Amino acid sequence: MDTPDFTAADLSRLALSARLQALSEALRLAVAAPDGEEPLAPRLWSLLGAEVPELHDAIVGYLRDTGGSWRDVADLSGLTDEQARERWADAATPHLTDPAATAAELDAWYSRHAQLEPLARVRDPFTRLLSGRTPEERQCLVCAKYAGLPVPAWAGFPVPPGGHLVDDGVWRVGHGPTPYWPVGTLLIESHRHFLDYADFTDEEAAGIGALVRRFTGPLKEVTGAPRIHIFSCMEGTEHFHLWLVPRTVGGVAGRTFIADPGYCTPVEAEEVIGRLRTALAESAAVR
């Protein structure tokens, strides 16, 4: 962030966006919430009954702080000018204790939940909209991940489930992001930032084949997969990475499988990585 100064419009946008974030999270959690002491329907009704008026206040505050008139508010709300003024005359932008921290939190939240939209690959999807900010350049998600910066969930975590199987200064090998890949999926990433096979050093060129050979057999053993799909396209981010994806028995195969390979839980991933470590050790012992 270029400067700690925030205009009134910035503060209003921060307040509105923080309100949207909170509502979005509450609705996301409601999707998978069981009907316990409070069933889903009345819980949602109560949530929206409390949140929608607050959201209206935040929208009006933002509109007014960005130069909107009471006529604009009236047009937006369906009220007369006088009704709009009476309804929101005392509305004020909520006080933010630490606007810079709120902005950083919104950047991290958006990045973590981003899918394949272009903003998934920028560091500041929210703060770039504020006054006086210079948008960050598009970032490499692999480099950003290992630098501890927020990245989309599909880019994974610095420590994958079960830990890295290889982290030797040239390659990292670990389980792929569990919400997007089936159990046993391995992600091979280069330490060095480069795009694709044309940019390999001699060491990298010699190492990648050995890695694929080393993992394919044990991976088939611990997952029961008859095939390991191996592919690499660098479309998600411009940093060399390669996927080893077990295709399980009884499901679709080929391109149909890789278009929707499934997912797993972190616990399942950790368990299969533990078994894979054992299989790798046994494989190495007999060579």
N, C-alpha and C positions, 0 to 999 in steps of 0.2 A: 504494500500500500504506500502510495507516494507521500501522503501528508495526513496528519492526525486531525486536520480541520474538516468539519462537516457542515454543509449548508443546511438550512431549514428543510429544503426539499430532500436532501440526503437523509436527514433524521426521520422524516416522514416515510420515506421509502424503506428505510431500515425497520421502522415499527410495523409497517404494513407487511413486509416480507417475513418478519419474525412471526407475525400472527398467522400468515399463510403456512409457514413451516410447522407451527404447532398444530394447526388444524389438519394439515396433511398427515402428520405423524399419528394423530389421534384416529383419523379415518383408516390409515394403513393398519394400525393395530387392531381396529374393530373388525377388519376382514377375517382374521383368524381367531378372534376371541370367542371362547365357548359361552354358551348361555348359562351363566352361574346364578348368583343371587339376583343379578339384574339382567334380564333378557336383552338381546341385541336391539330390538325395535325401540323400547323406551330409553335405552342408553343412548342410541343415536339421536332420538328426538330431543333428549335433554341436552346432549352435546351441541347440536345445531342451534337449539333455542338460546343457548348461552353464547355461542361463538359468532353467529351471524350478526347480531347487533354490534358486537365489538369489531367485527370485520367491516361493517358499514361505517363505523366511526373512523376506522383507520383509512378507508378509501376516501372519505370526505376530507380528512386531514391532509392526505397526500394531494388530493385535487386542489385544495385551497392553497397549500404551501408551494404548489407549482404554478400558481397564477390563475387558477380557476375561480370563476365568480359564483355568487349564489345562484345565478341563472343556470350556470353549468351544473351545479349540484341539483337544482330543481329538475333539469332535463334528465339527469342521470337517475334520480330517485322517483320521478313521476309525481312530485309534489309541486306546489306553487313556490315562487321565490320566498314568500313570507313563511310558508310552512317549513321550507328547508332551513331558513335562517333560524326559526324558532327551535327546530329539532336539533340542530347541530351548532348553535351559536357558542355554546360553552365547551364544545368538544376540543380537546387539546391533544397534541401528539404525546403518546406515553413517554415518560422519561426513561432513557436508556442509560444505565449506570456506566457501561463501557461500550460505546458505539463501535470502536475498532474491533473489540472482541466479538461483538454480535455479527459484524460484517464477515470476520474470519470464520465464524461458526457457520454462517450461511453458505460461504464458499465451500467449506468442507462437506456440509450436508448435501448440497447440490451435486458436488463431484461424486460422492459416494453412491448416490442413487441414480446417477446418469446412466443412460444406456448407450446407444451408438450415435446420438446426436453430436454435431460438431463441438458443442460446448463441453463434451466429456473430456476433451483434450486441451482445455485451457485451465490455467491455475486459478483464475479469479472470475468464475462465471457470474458472481454477483457484484463484487466490488468494482469491476470494470465499468459498471453503469453509473457509478457515483461521480460527482463533480470533481474535476481536477485530477482524475486518475488516468494513468497511461495503461491501457490493457496489456497484460502479460503476453509474451509470445506463446504460441502453441508449444506444449511440453511433451517430452517423451514420457509415456506413462510407466515404462519399466524403470527408467532412471529416477523418476519422481517417486515411485513406490519405495525404492531402496534409499532414497534421501529422506524418507519419513513424511512426504507431502501427501495430501489427500488425493486419492485416485478413485475412479469408479470401481464398484465391487467386482466387475468382470475382469479387472486387471490384477486382482488377487491382493495378498498381504505380504509384507516383508518376510514374515515367517509363515510358511504354508502349514496346513494341518499335518501334524506329525514331524515337522521340521524338514529341512532340505536333506535329500539323500546325497547330493553332491553340491559342494560349494568350494571349488578349488582355485578360485581366482581367474579361471577361464570360463567355466560353466556353472550354472546353478540348475539343479533338478529338484523339483518338488511337486506335490499334488496340485492340480489345477483348482481354480475357484469353484467351490462346491455348489453354489446356486446355478451354475451354468454347465457343469460337466459331470458325467457319471463317475461312480466310484472307481478308483484306480487310474484316472486320467493323470498323466504326467506332463508337466510343462518344463521344457528345457529352454533356458534363457542364457544368452551370452552376457558375461560381465561387461565386456567392452561394448560401447555404443556403435553399432553399424547396422546397415539395412538388411543385406541378404547374402546369399552364398557367394556372390561375385566379390564381396569385400572380405572374405575369410583370409586370415593369416595362414601360413602353413600349419601351425600348431592347431588352429581351430578347424581347419579342413580335415586334418588327421583325427582330431578328437571326436567330431560329431558322429561319424560312422561307428566308432567304438562305443560311444554312449548308447546309440540306438540298438546295437547288437547286444550290449550288456543288459539292457532293461527289457527287451522284447520277450525273451523266453520266460524269465521270472514273473513278468507282469501277466502273461497268459496263464501261468501256473496259479497265481494267487487269486485271479479274478474269474478263471474258468472261461475266458473269452477265446473263441476260435480264431479271431482276427484282432490285430492291433492296427487301427487306422493312424497313419502318420501324415501330418500335413503342416504346412507353414505358408502363410500368405502376407503377414506384416501389414494387414489392412487396419487392424485396431490401433496399432502404434508402430512407428518406423524404427523398430529395434528388433534385432533378430531373436526369434523364438520359434519353437517347434513343439507340436502337440503329439503325444502318444495316447490314443483314445481306445480303450478296450471296447470291442463290439460284443455284447453279451449274446448268449445262445437264445434262439427263439424270437428275437426281435427283427426289425427291418435291417437291411444291410446297405452297403455302398453309400451313394450320395444321399439317399433318403435318410439313412441313419445319421450321417454327419450334420445334416441340416437341423436335426432336433435330437441330439444324443442323450438328453436326460440330465439328471442332477443327482446329488447325494447330500448327506449331512456331514458336518465337520467330524462328528464321531465316527461315522462310517469311513471317512477318508483317513483319519488317524489310525483306525484299526487295520485297514488294508496296507497302509505305509509300514506299520509294524511288521506285518507278515511279509511284506516285500523285502524289508531289511534282512529278515531271516533267510528268505529264499536267495537273495543276492549273496549272502555270506556262504550258504551251502554251495551255490553255483561256483563261487570263487575257489572254494576248498577242493573241488574235484577237478579243476583245470590243471 
